């Protein structure tokens, strides 16, 4: 029995050591001084025999395409997605027998082309794309990859509501061009808020390399913070910018999904038949984030964009610039009467670029409603029984101010009055409120923000702005 206990202890210790040895951190922070935690829902080591469909959507599989079918004349096809020898391999091939979709693709001022054809001549190039099924907000994303040695891109990028971040676009053997060469890596952020017309670039950075991206594997990463972005190659910082550098052009405020794909950029030249097939190879994708005890969706309760219901599939035709609510994304609800007084404001904010504005009213005007209401969608809050701190940022303009504001959970009903009297004006103020939740949220619980007629002056009510509503547990 004693020997069995010793063996069990040895196996237990060995298991712990093995688990510890599996811990990996960003190449830019190998000692994890930043306190990163691996997001396993998005990260993938590609160790299996095929791609994990629980994590990934494959463009073209079962005839389904998300947003687009590839940059014509090339087309995404599912059979070009393979997992082999611990790597994800996205193939680009010359396939004259493939039945291309009889459609054209137009990319703004980049031009129009038909799938499988260019300028009236056959261009039977198939490529591949995979997309994470989950999104994430802020963190460090990293791949170890090698581009294919042809005039075909290798891209590591993400999209979310009204935004895109290209961590890199590379090309193993371009025929022309300056920004993307065989020895460069292009990083770009795009603003897809309507009207989504080029130029959409928020920033663009070309990193000239000492190596060809198709010759060997290298590590490419991006540290995406609340108000900054840092690009790394092989653990070395190569570019950094902040929200202060771009102002309202800072668009990276909402969760993003990650794309890995290959495309033809015909302005950089076409791949030759003799170059193909080639593979864009990825050894791993890893996403780390910082621990966060906020129980609310930060971008939604900061008024930046939709709340996501990721238990429902993303609509295949949902483009980044779409503000149409659906089962996957939902927005703050402000009815037509309340919208005279409540609106999402761009430009007056504590963080991000948006806040909720109470517009007030002027001389010889009165509040025409008994209550002005902004309401979250059903299911937007899920707060267990417990003790919490609720905080929010508020900015009161000078003038006759509202005296109170009411926040509430709707199911079960719990009202939280917020006293606005005596607050300093023309300055962002933090209000903290201790709340006790004696009943847990039901599945359709909502959060309501309300201003009542009885709490505003009769005339000339001044504006105020709300931002960054946060609920955190109080540790006992």
C-alpha positions as CSV (number, residue, x, y, z in Angstrom):
1,X,0.0,0.0,0.0
2,X,2.8,2.4,0.9
3,X,4.5,1.7,-2.5
4,X,1.2,2.4,-4.3
5,X,0.9,5.7,-2.4
6,X,4.4,6.7,-3.4
7,X,3.7,5.8,-7.0
8,X,0.5,7.8,-6.9
9,X,2.4,10.7,-5.5
10,X,5.1,10.5,-8.2
11,X,2.5,10.3,-10.9
12,X,0.7,13.3,-9.4
13,X,3.9,15.4,-9.2
14,X,4.8,14.3,-12.8
15,X,1.3,15.4,-13.9
16,X,1.7,18.8,-12.2
17,X,5.2,19.3,-13.8
18,X,3.8,18.3,-17.2
19,X,0.9,20.7,-16.8
20,X,3.3,23.5,-15.8
21,X,5.6,22.7,-18.8
22,X,2.6,23.3,-21.1
23,X,2.2,26.8,-20.0
24,X,3.2,29.2,-22.8
25,X,3.4,33.0,-22.8
26,X,3.8,35.6,-25.5
27,X,7.1,35.8,-27.2
28,X,7.2,39.5,-26.2
29,X,6.7,38.5,-22.5
30,X,8.2,35.1,-21.9
31,X,8.2,35.5,-18.1
32,X,4.6,36.6,-18.1
33,X,5.2,39.8,-16.3
34,X,1.9,41.0,-17.7
35,X,-0.1,38.3,-16.0
36,X,-1.5,36.8,-19.2
37,X,-4.0,34.0,-19.1
38,X,-4.4,31.7,-22.2
39,X,-7.8,31.9,-23.8
40,X,-8.3,28.2,-24.7
41,X,-11.5,28.8,-26.6
42,X,-9.6,30.6,-29.4
43,X,-6.1,29.2,-29.0
44,X,-5.1,26.1,-31.1
45,X,-1.9,24.1,-31.3
46,X,-3.1,22.2,-34.4
47,X,-2.0,18.9,-33.0
48,X,-4.9,16.8,-34.3
49,X,-5.6,15.1,-37.7
50,X,-8.1,17.7,-38.7
51,X,-9.2,21.2,-37.7
52,X,-11.4,21.5,-34.6
53,X,-14.8,22.5,-35.9
54,X,-15.9,23.6,-32.4
55,X,-13.3,26.4,-32.7
56,X,-13.2,27.1,-36.4
57,X,-15.4,28.0,-39.3
58,X,-14.0,26.8,-42.7
59,X,-14.9,29.0,-45.6
60,X,-16.9,26.9,-48.2
61,X,-17.5,23.9,-46.0
62,X,-20.9,22.4,-46.8
63,X,-21.3,25.3,-49.3
64,X,-21.4,27.9,-46.5
65,X,-19.4,31.1,-46.8
66,X,-19.1,33.8,-44.2
67,X,-19.2,37.4,-45.6
68,X,-17.4,36.6,-48.8
69,X,-15.9,33.8,-51.0
70,X,-12.4,35.1,-51.3
71,X,-10.7,37.8,-53.3
72,X,-11.4,37.0,-56.9
73,X,-10.1,35.6,-59.2
74,X,-9.1,33.2,-56.4
75,X,-11.8,31.4,-54.3
76,X,-11.8,29.9,-50.9
77,X,-12.4,26.1,-51.0
78,X,-12.6,23.8,-47.9
79,X,-10.4,21.0,-49.3
80,X,-7.4,23.4,-49.1
81,X,-7.6,23.4,-45.3
82,X,-5.5,20.6,-43.8
83,X,-3.9,19.8,-40.4
84,X,-0.7,17.8,-40.7
85,X,2.5,17.3,-38.6
86,X,1.3,19.7,-35.9
87,X,0.6,22.6,-38.4
88,X,-2.4,24.2,-40.0
89,X,-1.8,24.3,-43.8
90,X,-3.8,26.6,-46.0
91,X,-3.1,25.6,-49.5
92,X,-3.2,27.7,-52.7
93,X,-3.5,25.5,-55.8
94,X,-3.9,25.7,-59.6
95,X,-7.2,23.8,-60.2
96,X,-8.4,24.1,-63.8
97,X,-11.0,21.4,-63.2
98,X,-12.6,23.1,-60.2
99,X,-16.1,24.5,-60.8
100,X,-15.7,28.1,-59.7
101,X,-18.8,30.1,-58.5
102,X,-20.2,32.1,-61.3
103,X,-19.9,35.4,-59.5
104,X,-17.7,38.5,-59.5
105,X,-16.2,40.2,-56.5
106,X,-15.7,44.0,-56.2
107,X,-13.4,45.5,-53.7
108,X,-14.0,49.2,-53.8
109,X,-11.3,51.0,-55.9
110,X,-9.3,47.7,-55.8
111,X,-11.3,46.6,-58.8
112,X,-13.6,43.8,-59.9
113,X,-12.8,40.2,-61.0
114,X,-14.7,37.0,-61.6
115,X,-13.9,33.9,-59.6
116,X,-11.6,31.6,-61.6
117,X,-11.0,34.2,-64.4
118,X,-9.1,37.5,-64.8
119,X,-9.4,39.9,-67.7
120,X,-11.2,37.3,-69.8
121,X,-8.6,34.6,-69.3
122,X,-8.7,31.5,-67.0
123,X,-7.1,32.0,-63.5
124,X,-8.1,28.8,-61.8
125,X,-6.6,29.5,-58.4
126,X,-8.2,28.1,-55.2
127,X,-7.2,29.3,-51.7
128,X,-8.4,28.8,-48.1
129,X,-9.6,30.7,-45.1
130,X,-10.6,29.7,-41.5
131,X,-12.2,31.9,-38.9
132,X,-12.5,31.5,-35.1
133,X,-16.1,30.9,-34.0
134,X,-15.5,33.0,-30.9
135,X,-14.5,36.7,-30.6
136,X,-12.4,38.3,-27.9
137,X,-12.0,41.9,-26.6
138,X,-8.4,43.1,-25.9
139,X,-5.5,40.7,-25.4
140,X,-2.3,39.4,-27.0
141,X,-2.7,37.3,-30.2
142,X,0.2,35.5,-31.7
143,X,0.9,33.0,-34.5
144,X,4.1,31.2,-35.5
145,X,3.8,30.9,-39.3
146,X,5.5,30.8,-42.7
147,X,4.0,32.3,-45.9
148,X,3.7,30.3,-49.2
149,X,6.5,31.0,-51.7
150,X,4.3,32.5,-54.5
151,X,2.3,35.6,-55.4
152,X,-0.3,34.8,-52.8
153,X,-0.9,36.4,-49.4
154,X,-0.6,35.0,-46.0
155,X,-2.8,37.0,-43.6
156,X,-3.4,37.0,-39.8
157,X,-6.2,39.4,-39.1
158,X,-9.4,40.1,-37.2
159,X,-12.8,41.8,-37.7
160,X,-15.5,43.0,-35.4
161,X,-18.2,45.6,-35.3
162,X,-17.1,48.4,-37.6
163,X,-13.5,47.4,-37.3
164,X,-10.7,45.4,-38.8
165,X,-7.1,44.7,-37.6
166,X,-4.6,43.1,-40.0
167,X,-1.8,42.0,-37.7
168,X,0.0,41.0,-40.9
169,X,-0.4,40.7,-44.6
170,X,2.6,39.0,-46.3
171,X,3.5,37.6,-49.7
172,X,6.1,35.0,-50.4
173,X,6.9,36.0,-53.9
174,X,5.1,39.2,-55.1
175,X,5.8,40.3,-58.7
176,X,5.5,44.0,-58.0
177,X,4.7,46.6,-55.4
178,X,6.4,48.2,-52.4
179,X,4.4,47.8,-49.2
180,X,4.2,44.0,-49.4
181,X,7.5,42.4,-50.6
182,X,9.0,39.0,-50.0
183,X,10.8,40.6,-47.0
184,X,8.2,42.8,-45.4
185,X,5.1,42.6,-43.2
186,X,2.2,45.0,-43.5
187,X,0.0,45.8,-40.5
188,X,-3.2,47.9,-40.9
189,X,-6.3,48.9,-39.0
190,X,-9.5,49.7,-41.0
191,X,-12.6,51.7,-40.0
192,X,-15.7,50.1,-41.4
193,X,-18.2,52.4,-39.8
194,X,-20.7,53.6,-42.5
195,X,-20.2,54.8,-45.1
196,X,-17.7,52.0,-45.5
197,X,-15.8,53.4,-48.4
198,X,-12.1,53.5,-49.1
199,X,-9.8,54.8,-47.9
200,X,-10.6,53.1,-44.6
201,X,-7.1,53.0,-43.1
202,X,-6.7,54.2,-39.5
203,X,-3.0,53.3,-39.5
204,X,-0.6,51.4,-41.6
205,X,2.8,50.1,-40.9
206,X,5.3,48.4,-43.1
207,X,8.0,46.5,-41.3
208,X,11.0,45.7,-43.5
209,X,12.5,42.4,-42.5
210,X,16.0,40.8,-42.7
211,X,14.4,37.5,-43.9
212,X,11.9,36.2,-46.5
213,X,8.6,35.4,-44.9
214,X,8.4,32.2,-47.0
215,X,11.8,30.8,-46.0
216,X,11.1,29.9,-42.3
217,X,8.7,30.1,-39.4
218,X,8.7,33.4,-37.4
219,X,6.5,34.6,-34.5
220,X,4.1,37.5,-35.2
221,X,2.0,39.1,-32.4
222,X,-0.2,42.0,-31.5
223,X,-0.9,43.4,-28.0
224,X,-4.3,45.0,-28.3
225,X,-5.1,47.2,-25.4
226,X,-8.1,49.4,-24.5
227,X,-6.4,52.4,-26.0
228,X,-3.2,51.1,-27.7
229,X,-1.8,48.6,-30.2
230,X,1.7,47.1,-30.2
231,X,3.0,44.9,-33.1
232,X,5.7,42.4,-32.4
233,X,7.9,40.1,-34.6
234,X,9.9,37.4,-32.9
235,X,9.2,39.0,-29.6
236,X,10.6,42.4,-30.7
237,X,8.4,45.5,-30.6
238,X,8.3,46.9,-34.2
239,X,5.4,49.4,-34.0
240,X,3.3,51.0,-31.3
241,X,0.5,53.6,-31.4
242,X,-2.2,54.9,-29.0
243,X,-5.7,56.3,-29.2
244,X,-4.2,59.7,-28.6
245,X,-2.3,59.4,-31.9
246,X,-5.5,58.8,-34.0
247,X,-8.3,60.3,-31.9
248,X,-11.8,59.4,-33.0
249,X,-10.2,57.1,-35.6
250,X,-9.5,54.7,-32.8
251,X,-11.9,51.9,-33.9
252,X,-10.6,48.9,-32.0
253,X,-13.3,49.0,-29.4
254,X,-15.3,45.8,-29.9
255,X,-14.6,42.1,-29.8
256,X,-13.0,40.5,-32.9
257,X,-12.8,37.1,-34.5
258,X,-9.5,35.9,-36.0
259,X,-9.0,35.1,-39.6
260,X,-6.2,33.1,-41.2
261,X,-6.3,33.1,-45.0
262,X,-4.6,33.5,-48.4
263,X,-5.7,35.7,-51.2
264,X,-4.7,37.0,-54.6
265,X,-3.8,40.7,-54.6
266,X,-3.7,41.2,-58.3
267,X,-2.1,44.7,-57.9
268,X,0.9,42.8,-56.6
269,X,0.9,40.4,-59.5
270,X,-0.6,37.0,-60.2
271,X,0.7,33.6,-59.0
272,X,2.0,31.5,-61.8
273,X,0.9,27.9,-62.5
274,X,4.5,26.7,-62.0
275,X,4.6,28.3,-58.4
276,X,1.7,26.3,-57.2
277,X,0.7,24.5,-55.0
278,X,2.0,26.4,-51.9
279,X,1.0,26.4,-48.3
280,X,0.5,29.2,-45.7
281,X,1.6,27.2,-42.6
282,X,0.7,28.1,-39.1
283,X,2.3,26.2,-36.2
284,X,-0.1,27.7,-33.6
285,X,-2.6,30.4,-32.8
286,X,-2.5,31.7,-29.2
287,X,-4.6,34.3,-27.6
288,X,-3.9,35.6,-24.0
289,X,-6.0,38.0,-22.0
290,X,-5.8,39.7,-18.6
291,X,-8.1,38.6,-15.8
292,X,-11.2,40.8,-15.5
293,X,-13.9,40.5,-12.9
294,X,-16.4,42.9,-14.6
295,X,-19.6,41.0,-15.0
296,X,-20.9,43.2,-17.8
297,X,-19.9,43.3,-21.5
298,X,-17.4,46.1,-21.4
299,X,-17.9,47.4,-25.0
300,X,-21.7,47.3,-24.6
301,X,-21.9,49.0,-21.2
302,X,-19.4,51.5,-22.5
303,X,-21.7,52.2,-25.4
304,X,-19.2,51.2,-28.1
305,X,-21.1,48.5,-29.9
306,X,-23.3,45.4,-29.7
307,X,-23.5,42.8,-27.0
308,X,-22.8,39.4,-28.5
309,X,-24.9,36.3,-27.9
310,X,-22.2,33.8,-29.0
311,X,-24.3,30.8,-28.2
312,X,-26.0,31.6,-31.4
313,X,-24.2,31.3,-34.8
314,X,-23.0,34.5,-36.6
315,X,-25.2,35.2,-39.6
316,X,-23.2,34.4,-42.7
317,X,-24.0,37.7,-44.4
318,X,-23.3,39.9,-41.3
319,X,-20.6,42.4,-42.4
320,X,-18.6,44.4,-39.9
321,X,-20.5,47.7,-40.7
322,X,-23.9,46.2,-40.0
323,X,-25.9,47.7,-37.2
324,X,-28.8,45.4,-37.8
325,X,-29.8,43.5,-34.6
326,X,-30.0,39.7,-34.9
327,X,-29.8,36.7,-32.6
328,X,-26.0,37.1,-32.5
329,X,-25.6,40.8,-31.9
330,X,-28.0,43.2,-30.2
331,X,-27.8,46.9,-29.3
332,X,-29.1,49.4,-26.7
333,X,-32.8,50.0,-27.3
334,X,-33.9,53.7,-27.2
335,X,-37.5,54.1,-28.4
336,X,-38.6,56.9,-30.8
337,X,-39.9,59.2,-28.0
338,X,-36.9,58.7,-25.7
339,X,-34.5,59.2,-28.7
340,X,-35.1,63.0,-28.5
341,X,-33.2,63.0,-25.2
342,X,-31.1,59.8,-25.2
343,X,-28.6,59.0,-27.9
344,X,-25.2,57.2,-28.4
345,X,-22.7,60.0,-28.7
346,X,-19.5,59.7,-30.6
347,X,-16.7,62.0,-29.4
348,X,-17.6,62.7,-25.8
349,X,-16.3,59.7,-23.8
350,X,-14.4,58.4,-20.9
351,X,-13.0,55.5,-22.8
352,X,-13.4,54.2,-26.3
353,X,-15.1,56.8,-28.5
354,X,-18.8,56.7,-27.4
355,X,-21.0,57.4,-24.4
356,X,-24.7,57.7,-23.7
357,X,-25.8,61.3,-23.9
358,X,-28.8,62.8,-22.2
359,X,-29.3,65.8,-24.5
360,X,-31.2,68.0,-22.2
361,X,-33.5,70.7,-23.6
362,X,-33.4,74.5,-24.0
363,X,-35.3,77.7,-23.3
364,X,-39.1,77.5,-23.4
365,X,-38.9,73.6,-23.6
366,X,-39.9,71.0,-21.1
367,X,-39.4,67.3,-20.9
368,X,-42.2,65.8,-22.9
369,X,-42.1,62.4,-21.3
370,X,-42.6,61.1,-17.8
371,X,-39.6,58.8,-18.3
372,X,-36.7,58.8,-20.7
373,X,-35.5,55.2,-21.1
374,X,-32.5,53.3,-22.6
375,X,-32.9,49.6,-22.3
376,X,-30.5,46.7,-22.9
377,X,-31.7,43.7,-24.8
378,X,-33.1,40.8,-22.9
379,X,-30.4,38.5,-21.5
380,X,-27.7,41.2,-21.5
381,X,-27.1,40.8,-17.8
382,X,-26.5,37.7,-15.8
383,X,-25.8,38.6,-12.1
384,X,-25.8,35.9,-9.4
385,X,-26.9,36.4,-5.8
386,X,-24.2,38.3,-4.0
387,X,-22.7,41.7,-3.0
388,X,-21.4,43.9,-5.7
389,X,-19.9,47.3,-6.5
390,X,-21.6,49.1,-9.4
391,X,-19.6,52.0,-10.8
392,X,-20.2,54.4,-13.7
393,X,-18.5,57.4,-15.2
394,X,-20.6,60.6,-15.5
395,X,-19.9,64.0,-17.0
396,X,-22.3,66.9,-16.1
397,X,-22.3,69.9,-18.2
398,X,-22.7,73.3,-16.5
399,X,-26.3,74.5,-16.1
400,X,-29.5,73.2,-14.5
401,X,-28.7,69.5,-13.9
402,X,-30.8,66.5,-13.4
403,X,-31.0,65.5,-9.7
404,X,-31.2,61.8,-10.1
405,X,-30.7,58.9,-12.4
406,X,-32.2,55.4,-12.1
407,X,-30.4,52.2,-13.0
408,X,-32.3,48.9,-12.7
409,X,-32.3,45.2,-13.3
410,X,-35.6,44.3,-14.8
411,X,-36.1,40.6,-14.1
412,X,-36.2,40.3,-11.1
413,X,-36.9,44.1,-10.7
414,X,-34.2,45.9,-8.6
415,X,-33.9,49.7,-8.8
416,X,-30.7,51.5,-8.1
417,X,-31.1,55.3,-7.7
418,X,-28.1,57.5,-8.4
419,X,-27.9,60.8,-6.8
420,X,-26.4,63.5,-9.0
421,X,-26.6,66.5,-6.7
422,X,-23.4,68.3,-5.8
423,X,-21.2,66.6,-8.4
424,X,-18.4,68.6,-9.9
425,X,-19.2,69.8,-13.4
426,X,-17.4,69.5,-16.7
427,X,-15.3,66.6,-15.4
428,X,-15.6,62.9,-15.6
429,X,-16.6,61.7,-12.2
430,X,-16.7,58.1,-10.9
431,X,-19.8,57.1,-9.0
432,X,-19.6,53.9,-6.9
433,X,-22.7,52.2,-5.5
434,X,-22.7,49.1,-3.3
435,X,-25.6,46.8,-4.3
436,X,-26.9,43.5,-2.8
437,X,-28.4,41.0,-5.2
438,X,-30.8,38.8,-3.2
439,X,-32.2,37.2,-6.4
440,X,-30.2,36.0,-9.4
441,X,-30.9,37.3,-12.8
442,X,-33.4,35.4,-14.9
443,X,-32.4,34.4,-18.4
444,X,-34.2,37.4,-19.9
445,X,-32.9,40.0,-17.4
446,X,-32.3,43.5,-18.8
447,X,-30.6,46.6,-17.6
448,X,-32.4,49.9,-17.7
449,X,-31.2,53.5,-17.6
450,X,-33.9,56.0,-16.8
451,X,-34.3,59.8,-16.3
452,X,-37.7,60.9,-14.8
453,X,-39.5,64.2,-15.4
454,X,-39.7,64.8,-11.6
455,X,-35.9,64.9,-11.3
456,X,-35.1,67.4,-14.1
457,X,-35.5,71.2,-14.1
458,X,-38.6,72.6,-15.8
459,X,-36.6,74.4,-18.4
460,X,-33.1,74.5,-19.8
461,X,-32.0,71.1,-18.4
462,X,-28.2,70.6,-19.1
463,X,-26.7,67.7,-20.9
464,X,-24.9,64.8,-19.2
465,X,-22.9,61.8,-20.5
466,X,-22.7,58.3,-19.0
467,X,-19.9,55.8,-19.8
468,X,-18.3,52.6,-18.6
469,X,-20.9,50.9,-16.3
470,X,-19.1,48.2,-14.4
471,X,-20.3,45.6,-11.9
472,X,-17.7,43.7,-9.9
473,X,-18.1,41.2,-7.0
474,X,-17.1,42.4,-3.5
475,X,-14.7,39.9,-2.0
476,X,-15.5,38.9,1.6
